């Protein structure tokens, strides 16, 4: 059953490979927990069981250690040690299990959906971490220090991440044909199979062009459409791209920098420059503007600047005449 549901997520709903992989882990964990509780099939699950499952996830008592969970998952379960999940991971697991039970109901595999009233736990909202443009420049410069052709590749990769706000999986999934240097446009495939075309800035276009001419030919050992390749000529993995960013951050003496830091900085700097939130939504590939609006939360520094130039008693703004 789980296999059918995951195929449904990948093919019919168009969820990304990473999301489907996370759902597989979540449902395997759920299947193991059900087996340990003596629940033989999805139709036997009760609402009270789901509440207990949520608690056990947060306490680390719903791992994937149980053999024989095939009764629910439809496949083997690997032994392992239970691990407490963060609030965000618990919420995602709840979403995966709810989707699975809803799928079972619609396919007449279960008479009812016990998850109908089951809500994911609320998660603390974290502000996106952006870094100042000076730090971004230092990071991009540090990536180019490596000898070519890897230095040209690393520079082009970071320019794409910051220049178009691409997710790390989107950047690693780029093919050569996805980049139009003449029109200066990049075609990205985002979450849920949603495609978008994003303008490519001058600096990013120059970095990609230099990589294609002087870098990539020295790395490719066999025919591949991949834009970014590793030292063996295969498509660059997300883990390798992470390593590139971590190395550049170390050279630039920056801490806590991740691929998403560049994406957050891309959005934040656009909004600080006066871009409309709807435009930023399209550039980021967000399905809902609500996701984008988190970037509009002003910083303390911005508040001080607005207050200083706007309030008549700030000591900076010109005094208003009395009437």
Residue frames relative to the residue before (quaternion, step in Angstrom):
aa qw qx qy qz dx dy dz
X 1.0000 0.0000 0.0000 0.0000 0.00 0.00 0.00
X 0.6579 0.5129 -0.3141 0.4532 3.56 0.91 -0.92
X 0.6299 0.5431 -0.3308 0.4460 3.55 1.01 -0.81
X 0.6495 0.5073 -0.3100 0.4741 3.57 0.99 -0.83
X 0.6580 0.5072 -0.3141 0.4595 3.57 0.96 -0.84
X 0.6601 0.4989 -0.3138 0.4657 3.60 0.95 -0.82
X 0.6117 0.5206 -0.3480 0.4834 3.59 1.08 -0.66
X 0.6226 0.5376 -0.3240 0.4673 3.56 1.05 -0.80
X 0.6560 0.5131 -0.3089 0.4594 3.60 0.97 -0.86
X 0.7114 0.4647 -0.2650 0.4557 3.56 0.91 -0.91
X 0.7680 0.3888 -0.2001 0.4678 3.58 0.83 -0.98
X 0.7854 0.3523 -0.1865 0.4735 3.57 0.66 -1.09
X 0.7468 0.3672 -0.2237 0.5073 3.58 0.98 -0.77
X 0.3673 -0.7772 0.4491 0.2437 3.57 1.25 -0.29
X 0.2808 0.7692 -0.5303 0.2199 3.59 1.08 0.62
X 0.5799 -0.6083 0.4169 0.3461 3.55 -1.13 0.66
X 0.6534 -0.5196 0.3822 0.3962 3.54 -1.26 0.42
X 0.6468 0.5229 -0.3235 0.4512 3.58 1.01 -0.77
X 0.6502 0.5058 -0.3185 0.4691 3.58 1.01 -0.80
X 0.6485 0.5105 -0.3178 0.4668 3.58 0.94 -0.86
X 0.6381 0.5222 -0.3236 0.4642 3.58 1.02 -0.79
X 0.6526 0.4994 -0.3144 0.4752 3.59 0.99 -0.79
X 0.6350 0.5175 -0.3258 0.4720 3.59 1.01 -0.78
X 0.6233 0.5405 -0.3481 0.4452 3.58 1.00 -0.75
X 0.6565 0.4947 -0.3091 0.4783 3.59 0.95 -0.86
X 0.6564 0.5202 -0.3162 0.4455 3.58 0.94 -0.87
X 0.7089 0.4557 -0.2671 0.4674 3.58 0.89 -0.92
X 0.5928 0.5361 -0.3656 0.4769 3.58 1.16 -0.50
X 0.6264 0.5198 -0.3183 0.4859 3.55 1.06 -0.79
X 0.6575 0.5127 -0.3003 0.4633 3.57 0.96 -0.88
X 0.6524 0.5189 -0.3122 0.4556 3.56 0.96 -0.87
X 0.6489 0.5117 -0.3132 0.4680 3.57 1.00 -0.83
X 0.6438 0.5160 -0.3179 0.4671 3.57 0.98 -0.83
X 0.6499 0.5138 -0.3183 0.4607 3.60 0.94 -0.86
X 0.6488 0.5184 -0.3205 0.4557 3.57 0.94 -0.86
X 0.6545 0.5110 -0.3118 0.4619 3.58 0.99 -0.85
X 0.6972 0.4489 -0.2631 0.4931 3.61 1.14 -0.58
X 0.5287 -0.6537 0.3987 0.3664 3.57 1.26 0.00
X 0.4518 0.6605 -0.4673 0.3759 3.59 1.20 0.47
X 0.2783 -0.8375 0.4531 0.1255 3.54 -0.32 1.27
X 0.8139 0.0152 0.0213 0.5805 3.61 1.04 -0.63
X 0.6876 -0.5076 0.3141 0.4134 3.63 -1.17 0.41
X 0.6212 0.5666 -0.3492 0.4137 3.61 1.06 -0.66
X 0.6641 0.5164 -0.3022 0.4483 3.60 1.20 -0.43
X 0.5088 0.6589 -0.4196 0.3618 3.59 1.25 -0.18
X 0.1776 -0.7783 0.5980 0.0713 3.56 -1.00 0.95
X 0.6580 -0.5206 0.3553 0.4120 3.62 -1.14 0.49
X 0.6356 0.5359 -0.3375 0.4414 3.59 1.00 -0.73
X 0.5998 0.5583 -0.3580 0.4477 3.58 1.10 -0.64
X 0.6562 0.5272 -0.3146 0.4387 3.56 0.97 -0.83
X 0.6231 0.5267 -0.3380 0.4691 3.58 1.05 -0.72
X 0.6525 0.5021 -0.3071 0.4773 3.58 1.00 -0.83
X 0.6286 0.5428 -0.3327 0.4466 3.57 1.03 -0.79
X 0.6356 0.5322 -0.3286 0.4525 3.59 0.97 -0.82
X 0.6576 0.5032 -0.3054 0.4702 3.58 0.95 -0.90
X 0.6813 0.4955 -0.2948 0.4510 3.57 0.89 -0.91
X 0.5858 0.5636 -0.3745 0.4460 3.60 1.09 -0.59
X 0.7037 0.4681 -0.2619 0.4660 3.56 0.85 -1.00
X 0.7100 0.4451 -0.2546 0.4827 3.60 1.12 -0.65
X 0.5111 -0.6651 0.4163 0.3508 3.58 1.23 -0.10
X 0.5367 0.6364 -0.3964 0.3870 3.57 1.20 0.42
X 0.6677 0.4301 -0.3034 0.5264 3.56 1.29 0.26
X 0.1395 0.8079 -0.5527 0.1494 3.54 0.55 1.20
X 0.5270 -0.5952 0.4777 0.3739 3.55 -1.17 -0.59
X 0.3046 0.8001 -0.4758 0.2014 3.60 0.80 0.96
X 0.6302 0.6080 -0.3237 0.3583 3.58 1.18 -0.41
X 0.3380 -0.7164 0.5738 0.2080 3.56 -0.93 0.92
X 0.7922 0.3602 -0.2336 0.4337 3.53 -1.16 0.53
X 0.3924 0.7283 -0.4847 0.2838 3.59 1.11 0.50
X 0.3578 0.7642 -0.4743 0.2511 3.57 1.23 0.23
X 0.5111 0.6600 -0.4236 0.3517 3.58 1.17 -0.40
X 0.7575 0.3189 -0.1838 0.5392 3.54 1.07 -0.73
X 0.7434 0.4393 -0.2371 0.4451 3.58 0.86 -0.96
X 0.3841 -0.7291 0.4880 0.2875 3.58 1.13 -0.53
X 0.7695 0.2420 -0.1629 0.5682 3.60 1.23 0.26
X 0.6717 -0.5062 0.3487 0.4135 3.60 -1.25 0.18
X 0.2513 -0.7462 0.6003 0.1402 3.53 -1.21 0.60
X 0.3421 -0.7529 0.5268 0.1965 3.56 -0.71 1.05
X 0.4794 -0.6644 0.4803 0.3131 3.58 -1.00 0.77
X 0.1365 0.7839 -0.5966 0.1044 3.57 -1.15 0.56
X 0.5470 -0.6097 0.4624 0.3394 3.53 -1.30 -0.04
X 0.5114 -0.6412 0.4667 0.3310 3.61 -0.94 0.83
X 0.0807 -0.7962 0.5996 0.0091 3.55 -1.01 0.83
X 0.4527 -0.6743 0.4992 0.3020 3.62 -0.80 0.92
X 0.2780 -0.7646 0.5610 0.1527 3.56 -1.03 0.79
X 0.5052 -0.6201 0.5081 0.3196 3.53 -1.17 0.65
X 0.6936 -0.4927 0.3212 0.4160 3.57 -1.24 0.42
X 0.6548 0.5167 -0.3160 0.4520 3.58 0.98 -0.80
X 0.6626 0.4959 -0.3023 0.4729 3.57 1.02 -0.79
X 0.6100 0.5330 -0.3465 0.4730 3.58 1.08 -0.69
X 0.6526 0.5148 -0.3163 0.4573 3.58 0.92 -0.90
X 0.6579 0.4996 -0.3161 0.4665 3.60 0.94 -0.82
X 0.6329 0.5277 -0.3297 0.4608 3.58 1.02 -0.79
X 0.6279 0.5248 -0.3315 0.4695 3.59 1.00 -0.79
X 0.6461 0.5161 -0.3184 0.4635 3.59 0.95 -0.86
X 0.6539 0.5178 -0.3147 0.4532 3.59 0.95 -0.86
X 0.6826 0.4790 -0.2875 0.4712 3.59 0.90 -0.92
X 0.6286 0.5235 -0.3375 0.4657 3.59 1.00 -0.76
X 0.6598 0.5061 -0.3111 0.4601 3.57 0.92 -0.84
X 0.6355 0.5342 -0.3244 0.4534 3.56 1.03 -0.79
X 0.6915 0.4642 -0.2875 0.4729 3.60 0.86 -0.91
X 0.6196 0.5269 -0.3456 0.4681 3.59 1.04 -0.67
X 0.6287 0.5280 -0.3180 0.4741 3.57 1.07 -0.78
X 0.6460 0.5182 -0.3165 0.4627 3.58 0.98 -0.84
X 0.6504 0.5130 -0.3173 0.4617 3.59 1.00 -0.80
X 0.6938 0.4830 -0.2844 0.4522 3.58 0.84 -0.95
X 0.7097 0.4149 -0.2495 0.5118 3.58 1.15 -0.59
X 0.4746 -0.7102 0.4068 0.3240 3.58 1.31 0.33
X 0.3852 0.7104 -0.4919 0.3240 3.55 1.08 0.75
X 0.7620 0.1598 -0.0984 0.6198 3.56 1.30 -0.41
X 0.4946 -0.6841 0.4439 0.3005 3.60 -1.00 0.73
X 0.7965 0.1322 -0.0515 0.5877 3.60 1.13 -0.60
X 0.3649 -0.6857 0.5788 0.2482 3.52 -1.37 0.19
X 0.2462 -0.8104 0.5115 0.1448 3.63 -0.23 1.20
X 0.6553 0.5413 -0.3126 0.4241 3.60 1.22 -0.32
X 0.3529 0.7853 -0.4701 0.1944 3.60 1.27 -0.03
X 0.7748 0.3146 -0.1676 0.5221 3.60 0.92 -0.85
X 0.5051 0.6581 -0.4094 0.3797 3.59 1.31 0.09
X 0.1025 -0.8152 0.5698 0.0180 3.58 -0.59 1.14
X 0.5189 -0.6174 0.4779 0.3483 3.59 -1.05 0.66
X 0.5278 -0.6186 0.4593 0.3575 3.61 -1.03 0.64
X 0.5204 -0.6301 0.4706 0.3328 3.55 -1.10 0.69
X 0.2178 -0.7737 0.5860 0.1027 3.54 -1.05 0.82
X 0.5306 -0.6258 0.4510 0.3513 3.59 -1.01 0.72
X 0.3829 -0.7282 0.5214 0.2265 3.56 -0.87 0.95
X 0.1499 -0.7993 0.5795 0.0536 3.52 -0.71 1.12
X 0.4408 -0.6817 0.5132 0.2785 3.52 -0.97 0.85
X 0.5272 -0.6219 0.4616 0.3496 3.60 -0.99 0.72
X 0.3576 -0.7277 0.5449 0.2137 3.54 -1.05 0.78
X 0.0023 -0.7777 0.6276 -0.0356 3.55 -0.66 1.15
X 0.2710 -0.7445 0.5861 0.1695 3.55 -1.19 0.53
X 0.6150 -0.5627 0.3922 0.3890 3.60 -1.12 0.56
X 0.6345 -0.5503 0.3759 0.3914 3.55 -1.18 0.54
X 0.5957 0.5700 -0.3694 0.4287 3.60 1.06 -0.65
X 0.6612 0.4854 -0.3028 0.4853 3.59 1.03 -0.77
X 0.6075 0.5377 -0.3525 0.4665 3.59 1.06 -0.70
X 0.6557 0.5113 -0.3106 0.4605 3.58 0.92 -0.88
X 0.6462 0.5113 -0.3172 0.4694 3.57 1.00 -0.83
X 0.6435 0.5242 -0.3157 0.4598 3.58 1.01 -0.81
X 0.6733 0.4909 -0.2962 0.4668 3.58 0.90 -0.92
X 0.6447 0.5121 -0.3207 0.4682 3.58 1.01 -0.74
X 0.6523 0.5257 -0.3145 0.4464 3.57 1.02 -0.81
X 0.6222 0.5549 -0.3449 0.4313 3.59 1.08 -0.65
X 0.6848 0.5005 -0.2833 0.4476 3.58 1.10 -0.65
X 0.4833 0.6900 -0.4295 0.3252 3.60 1.26 -0.12
X 0.5895 0.5894 -0.3675 0.4124 3.59 1.07 -0.73
X 0.5541 -0.6182 0.4409 0.3412 3.56 -1.05 0.79
X 0.5084 -0.6181 0.4866 0.3504 3.58 -1.07 0.65
X 0.5661 -0.1045 -0.8065 -0.1351 1.50 -2.34 0.94
X 0.5142 0.6648 -0.4253 0.3359 3.63 1.20 -0.29
X 0.6270 0.5453 -0.3430 0.4379 3.58 1.03 -0.71
X 0.6435 0.5057 -0.3171 0.4792 3.58 1.03 -0.76
X 0.6421 0.5164 -0.3207 0.4671 3.57 1.04 -0.78
X 0.6768 0.4984 -0.2985 0.4522 3.57 0.86 -0.96
X 0.6420 0.5202 -0.3225 0.4618 3.56 0.99 -0.79
X 0.6646 0.4954 -0.3005 0.4718 3.59 0.95 -0.89
X 0.6304 0.5448 -0.3334 0.4411 3.59 0.99 -0.80
X 0.7084 0.4499 -0.2721 0.4709 3.58 0.80 -0.97
X 0.6105 0.5351 -0.3535 0.4648 3.59 1.09 -0.62
X 0.6408 0.5076 -0.3218 0.4777 3.60 1.05 -0.72
X 0.6600 0.5197 -0.3150 0.4416 3.58 0.90 -0.89
X 0.7496 0.3595 -0.2163 0.5120 3.57 0.91 -0.86
X 0.6843 0.5349 -0.2927 0.4000 3.58 0.95 -0.84
X 0.7922 0.2162 -0.1281 0.5561 3.60 1.11 -0.59
X 0.4668 -0.7063 0.4333 0.3090 3.60 1.25 0.03
X 0.2911 0.7927 -0.4935 0.2082 3.57 1.13 0.58
X 0.4676 -0.5997 0.5608 0.3273 3.53 -1.24 0.52
X 0.6337 -0.5507 0.3740 0.3941 3.58 -1.17 0.53
X 0.6545 0.5024 -0.3206 0.4652 3.60 0.99 -0.75
X 0.6306 0.5283 -0.3341 0.4601 3.59 1.08 -0.68
X 0.6609 0.5055 -0.3070 0.4620 3.58 0.97 -0.86
X 0.6845 0.4753 -0.2894 0.4710 3.58 0.91 -0.90
X 0.6858 0.4891 -0.2801 0.4604 3.60 1.14 -0.56
X 0.4566 0.7020 -0.4457 0.3163 3.59 1.25 -0.05
X 0.2145 -0.7234 0.6405 0.1433 3.53 -1.18 0.72
X 0.6778 -0.4891 0.3482 0.4245 3.56 -1.22 0.38
X 0.6807 0.5103 -0.2920 0.4371 3.56 0.95 -0.89
X 0.5846 0.5897 -0.3740 0.4130 3.61 1.23 -0.25
X 0.6996 0.4164 -0.2490 0.5246 3.58 1.27 -0.32
X 0.0994 -0.7805 0.6169 0.0165 3.56 -0.64 1.18
X 0.2135 -0.8207 0.5199 0.1026 3.56 -0.11 1.31
X 0.6089 0.5568 -0.3605 0.4349 3.57 1.14 -0.53
X 0.7453 0.3471 -0.1952 0.5348 3.57 0.97 -0.90
X 0.2953 -0.7791 0.4859 0.2639 3.55 1.35 -0.32
X 0.4733 0.6186 -0.4608 0.4253 3.51 0.72 1.20
X 0.1685 -0.7632 0.6171 0.0910 3.57 -1.10 0.79
X 0.2391 -0.7528 0.5974 0.1383 3.57 -0.95 0.90
X 0.0725 -0.8130 0.5775 -0.0184 3.55 -0.60 1.21
X 0.2262 -0.7336 0.6223 0.1530 3.54 -1.14 0.69
X 0.1528 -0.8396 0.5199 0.0390 3.54 -0.42 1.26
X 0.7877 -0.2840 0.2357 0.4932 3.52 -1.28 -0.43
X 0.8178 0.2294 -0.1815 0.4956 3.53 -1.09 0.73
X 0.5807 -0.6111 0.3714 0.3891 3.58 1.20 0.38
X 0.4271 0.7025 -0.4710 0.3197 3.60 1.21 0.35
X 0.2356 -0.7784 0.5712 0.1112 3.55 -0.74 1.10
X 0.0339 0.7787 -0.6264 0.0061 3.55 -1.17 0.61
X 0.2904 -0.7270 0.5977 0.1729 3.53 -1.23 0.60
X 0.0991 -0.8163 0.5687 -0.0198 3.53 -0.71 1.18
X 0.4942 -0.6551 0.4742 0.3189 3.62 -0.92 0.82
X 0.2775 -0.7473 0.5862 0.1447 3.54 -1.12 0.78
X 0.3901 -0.7516 0.4884 0.2107 3.56 -0.60 1.14
X 0.7012 -0.4876 0.3253 0.4057 3.54 -1.29 0.38
X 0.6931 0.4801 -0.2918 0.4516 3.59 0.80 -0.98
X 0.6534 0.4966 -0.3161 0.4760 3.59 0.98 -0.82
X 0.6436 0.5226 -0.3255 0.4546 3.60 0.96 -0.82
X 0.6575 0.5029 -0.3118 0.4664 3.58 0.97 -0.82
X 0.6523 0.5121 -0.3173 0.4600 3.59 1.00 -0.80
X 0.6624 0.4899 -0.3064 0.4767 3.60 0.95 -0.84
X 0.6420 0.5260 -0.3251 0.4534 3.59 0.98 -0.83
X 0.6560 0.5027 -0.3119 0.4687 3.59 0.93 -0.87
X 0.6450 0.5174 -0.3169 0.4645 3.58 1.00 -0.80
X 0.6772 0.4966 -0.3016 0.4515 3.60 0.89 -0.89
X 0.7138 0.4486 -0.2586 0.4716 3.59 1.01 -0.76
X 0.8419 0.2200 -0.0701 0.4878 3.57 0.77 -1.03
X 0.7250 0.4442 -0.2478 0.4643 3.59 1.20 -0.24
X 0.7254 0.4735 -0.2639 0.4242 3.56 0.58 -1.14
X 0.6360 0.5355 -0.3642 0.4196 3.67 0.87 -0.73
X 0.6736 0.4917 -0.2996 0.4633 3.59 1.12 -0.57
X 0.6833 0.4697 -0.2826 0.4823 3.59 1.26 -0.19
X 0.6569 0.5366 -0.3133 0.4271 3.58 1.01 -0.81
X 0.1275 -0.8015 0.5828 0.0412 3.55 -0.82 1.05
X 0.7758 0.0967 -0.0717 0.6194 3.56 1.29 -0.27
X 0.6664 -0.5180 0.3495 0.4067 3.55 -1.23 0.45
X 0.1862 0.7568 -0.6087 0.1490 3.57 -0.88 0.99
X 0.4170 -0.7147 0.4950 0.2650 3.61 -0.95 0.74
X 0.4695 0.7164 -0.4296 0.2859 3.60 1.25 -0.33
X 0.4370 -0.6819 0.5224 0.2669 3.54 -1.01 0.82
X 0.7897 0.2164 -0.1059 0.5643 3.57 0.77 -1.04
X 0.0254 -0.8047 0.5918 -0.0398 3.56 -0.70 1.13
X 0.4804 -0.6564 0.4972 0.3019 3.54 -1.26 0.43
X 0.7524 -0.4085 0.2700 0.4406 3.56 -1.30 -0.07
X 0.6816 0.4499 -0.2905 0.4986 3.61 1.25 -0.28
X 0.5983 -0.6149 0.3412 0.3841 3.57 1.26 0.13
X 0.5601 0.5852 -0.4005 0.4282 3.61 1.26 0.07
X 0.6748 -0.4832 0.3550 0.4303 3.58 -1.24 0.35
X 0.4929 -0.6636 0.4817 0.2910 3.56 -0.95 0.89
X 0.3421 -0.7518 0.5320 0.1867 3.58 -0.83 0.99
X 0.6486 -0.5055 0.3936 0.4109 3.55 -1.28 0.31
X 0.6429 0.5288 -0.3293 0.4456 3.58 1.01 -0.78
X 0.6606 0.4958 -0.3062 0.4733 3.58 1.00 -0.82
X 0.6296 0.5235 -0.3340 0.4669 3.57 1.05 -0.72
X 0.5975 0.5471 -0.3455 0.4735 3.57 1.08 -0.73
X 0.6606 0.5151 -0.3062 0.4521 3.57 0.93 -0.93
X 0.6122 0.5475 -0.3443 0.4550 3.58 1.04 -0.76
X 0.6878 0.4776 -0.2809 0.4689 3.58 0.88 -0.96
X 0.6472 0.5212 -0.3225 0.4533 3.58 0.95 -0.84
X 0.6499 0.5127 -0.3159 0.4637 3.58 0.98 -0.82
X 0.6640 0.4939 -0.3033 0.4725 3.57 0.93 -0.89
X 0.6406 0.5224 -0.3263 0.4585 3.59 0.99 -0.80
X 0.6350 0.5285 -0.3285 0.4577 3.57 1.03 -0.75
X 0.6532 0.5037 -0.3129 0.4709 3.57 0.98 -0.81
X 0.7169 0.4331 -0.2414 0.4901 3.57 1.05 -0.78
X 0.4092 -0.7358 0.4441 0.3065 3.59 1.34 0.06
X 0.4432 0.6489 -0.4779 0.3926 3.55 0.97 0.98
X 0.1922 -0.7863 0.5793 0.0960 3.56 -1.01 0.80
X 0.8131 0.2936 -0.2034 0.4597 3.54 -1.23 0.52
X 0.4481 0.6829 -0.4597 0.3486 3.58 1.17 0.51
X 0.0137 -0.7822 0.6220 -0.0328 3.55 -0.88 1.02
X 0.6907 -0.4417 0.3364 0.4634 3.61 -1.22 0.11
X 0.6735 0.4952 -0.3070 0.4549 3.58 0.99 -0.77
X 0.5230 0.6138 -0.4201 0.4161 3.59 1.21 -0.34
X 0.6589 0.4974 -0.3029 0.4761 3.58 0.99 -0.82
X 0.6376 0.5133 -0.3245 0.4741 3.58 1.03 -0.75
X 0.6468 0.5023 -0.3157 0.4792 3.58 0.98 -0.83
X 0.6561 0.5100 -0.3140 0.4592 3.57 0.96 -0.84
X 0.5907 0.5717 -0.3475 0.4511 3.58 1.06 -0.77
X 0.7122 0.4490 -0.2599 0.4729 3.58 0.80 -1.02
X 0.6670 0.5150 -0.3073 0.4421 3.57 0.88 -0.93
X 0.6834 0.4839 -0.2950 0.4602 3.58 0.88 -0.90
X 0.6059 0.5400 -0.3569 0.4626 3.59 1.09 -0.61
X 0.6897 0.4763 -0.2832 0.4662 3.57 0.85 -0.96
X 0.6366 0.5156 -0.3294 0.4694 3.58 1.03 -0.73
X 0.6786 0.4797 -0.2831 0.4788 3.57 1.18 -0.57
X 0.6489 -0.5620 0.3043 0.4128 3.57 1.27 0.08
X 0.4063 0.7199 -0.4815 0.2912 3.61 1.21 0.18
X 0.5050 -0.6406 0.4911 0.3057 3.56 -1.13 0.69
X 0.5585 -0.6384 0.4123 0.3326 3.57 -0.96 0.85
X 0.6195 0.5432 -0.3499 0.4458 3.61 1.08 -0.62
X 0.6296 0.5174 -0.3291 0.4770 3.57 1.07 -0.72
X 0.6494 0.5079 -0.3121 0.4722 3.58 0.95 -0.88
X 0.5972 0.5612 -0.3554 0.4495 3.59 1.06 -0.71
X 0.6783 0.4819 -0.2914 0.4720 3.58 0.88 -0.92
X 0.6573 0.5150 -0.3138 0.4519 3.58 0.96 -0.82
X 0.7062 0.4491 -0.2592 0.4820 3.59 1.01 -0.81
X 0.4021 -0.7272 0.4705 0.2968 3.58 1.17 -0.47
X 0.3273 0.7412 -0.5176 0.2750 3.58 1.11 0.65
X 0.4597 -0.6824 0.4953 0.2788 3.57 -0.96 0.87
X 0.7900 0.1842 -0.0852 0.5786 3.58 1.09 -0.70
X 0.5063 -0.6508 0.4725 0.3113 3.56 -1.02 0.78
X 0.5164 0.6436 -0.4155 0.3827 3.59 1.20 -0.40
X 0.6326 0.5272 -0.3278 0.4631 3.57 1.05 -0.76
X 0.6815 0.4955 -0.2854 0.4567 3.56 0.99 -0.83
X 0.6254 0.5992 -0.3388 0.3675 3.57 1.03 -0.76
X 0.5203 0.6286 -0.4304 0.3860 3.58 1.18 -0.28
X 0.6297 0.5439 -0.3346 0.4423 3.58 1.17 -0.55
X 0.6216 0.5751 -0.3421 0.4072 3.58 1.18 -0.39
X 0.4666 0.6605 -0.4623 0.3637 3.58 1.22 -0.05
X 0.3490 -0.7780 0.4865 0.1902 3.52 -0.54 1.16
X 0.4638 -0.6660 0.5136 0.2786 3.54 -1.21 0.58
X 0.6722 -0.4755 0.3714 0.4291 3.54 -1.29 0.22
X 0.6361 0.5374 -0.3334 0.4421 3.57 1.01 -0.82
X 0.6503 0.5079 -0.3163 0.4680 3.57 0.98 -0.83
X 0.6292 0.5337 -0.3332 0.4563 3.57 0.99 -0.81
X 0.6538 0.5127 -0.3150 0.4587 3.56 0.95 -0.87
X 0.6535 0.5197 -0.3182 0.4491 3.58 0.95 -0.88
X 0.6648 0.4955 -0.3057 0.4681 3.58 0.90 -0.93
X 0.6506 0.5162 -0.3162 0.4585 3.56 0.95 -0.87
X 0.6726 0.5330 -0.3053 0.4125 3.56 0.89 -0.99
X 0.7612 0.3733 -0.2118 0.4862 3.59 0.92 -0.84
X 0.7297 0.4581 -0.2376 0.4486 3.59 1.18 -0.34
X 0.7272 0.4405 -0.2658 0.4544 3.59 0.91 -0.81
X 0.4766 -0.7162 0.4301 0.2739 3.58 -0.76 1.00
X 0.7172 0.4149 -0.2557 0.4981 3.61 1.18 -0.36
X 0.4164 0.7322 -0.4558 0.2877 3.58 1.22 0.28
X 0.4748 -0.6653 0.4489 0.3611 3.57 1.15 -0.51
X 0.6997 0.4097 -0.2557 0.5265 3.57 1.30 -0.15
X 0.6776 0.4780 -0.2883 0.4788 3.56 0.92 -0.94
X 0.5525 -0.6128 0.4381 0.3569 3.60 -1.04 0.68
X 0.5135 -0.6538 0.4635 0.3065 3.56 -0.98 0.85
X 0.3765 -0.7221 0.5349 0.2251 3.55 -1.04 0.79
X 0.5111 -0.6539 0.4495 0.3303 3.60 -0.95 0.76
X 0.4555 -0.6711 0.5117 0.2833 3.53 -1.08 0.73
X 0.1716 -0.7845 0.5895 0.0875 3.56 -1.05 0.77
